[in-house]
């Protein structure tokens, strides 16, 4: 897995199949546990935290 910048947070989905990574480069990424990047979520400001909703269908960033 490659991430841009230093990692700030890593969180797993409740089913353990996906994880999110936030970096100091104002991005959040979604990965599967095999190491494949699913999506990159750029932002205009630093993302302090990211969490999956309980059902795993939504993401919340701060």
Secondary structure by P-SEA (a helix, b strand, c coil): cccccccccccccccccbbbbbccccbbbbbcccccccbbbbbccccccccccccccccccc
